[in-house]
């Protein structure tokens, strides 16, 4: 009968000690990576969670209260705060079916922004006044002295000008957009149907992010400017009158942290 209680006997499975000694360097390397990452991005002033290797390069971001940890799957992004299906949305977090010129195949859109809809009130008020203006023409004797055919032509021309004005103002609001991806920020300035201007900068070129909210209306509706200082050819990119500017700034800050993490891990594309 074997003496299993003999303390002088060697361990039954000596590989257990070897496995423990093999795991400790991995833990030490992980702690070293965390310390290097914290020192590298400490100037960003944001909390950095402990490094955990999920083993999935597809999922690197997660959204909860502006904190990015894992990229959500297709069925999960619809439950995120700020996700919007409306084509007229001025703020959409992880939007669906948003593409742009020169987009990289693996580049993912994080935020899609337009000016807050309330910024359209001026041209909408002018358009309303232009629409009702012809109803006031009978009060002018000069207009009533014209032949009816001339009156009709003038009214048609007036409404054509009104339509052109409304269309131009709407397209200017609709196509002036700001896009934040996991690799860069993009500002699209739509001047007219034949001219547009597109400015971009990589995430690692961002040097400073400033939020500007001034006035009672902007404070009450929570929209404002996000001014981004960069090291690119264009030193400053401004997201004008966008909703939730504080959250936009926090998204940018978290993306900068993620970019530094990728550099330390050697995952930069």
MOQUIPE-V732710 format. One record per backbone hydrogen bond with DSSP energy under -0.5 kcal/mol. NH is the residue of the N-H (numbers start at 1). CO is the residue of the C=O. If there is no record, write none. Layout:
nh: {NH/NH}
co: {CO/CO}
//
This chain:
nh: {4/6/7/9/16/17/18/19/20/21/22/23/24/25/26/27/28/29/30/31/32/33/34/35/36/37/38/39/40/41/44/45/49/54/59/60/64/64/67/68/69/69/72/76/77/79/80/83/89/92/93/94/94/95/99/103/107/110/111/112/113/114/116/119/120/121/124/125/126/127/128/129/130/131/132/133/134/135/136/137/139/140/141/144/145/146/151/152/153/154/155/156/157/158/159/160/161/162/163/164/165/166/167/168/169/170/171/172/173/174/175/176/177/177/178/179/180/181/182/185/186/187/188/189/189/190/191/191/192/195/197/199/201/203/205/206/207/208/210/212/213/219/220/221/222/223/224/225/226/227/227/228/228/229/229/230/231/235/237/239/240/242/242/243/244/248/249/250/251/252/253/254/255/256/257/258/259/260/261/262/263/264/265/266/266/267/268}
co: {2/3/5/6/13/14/14/15/16/17/18/19/20/21/22/23/24/25/26/27/28/29/30/31/32/33/34/35/36/37/41/42/47/52/56/58/62/67/64/66/62/67/70/73/73/76/77/80/86/112/82/92/110/92/97/100/104/180/180/92/178/90/241/116/117/118/120/121/122/123/124/125/126/127/128/129/130/132/133/134/136/137/139/140/141/143/147/148/149/150/151/152/153/154/155/156/157/158/159/160/161/162/163/164/165/166/167/168/169/170/171/172/175/188/113/186/111/184/108/201/179/199/177/187/197/188/189/195/195/192/189/187/185/183/202/203/229/229/227/225/211/215/216/217/218/218/242/212/239/210/225/226/237/208/227/235/205/233/228/226/238/224/239/114/222/244/245/246/247/248/249/250/251/252/253/254/255/256/257/258/259/260/261/262/263/262/262}
//
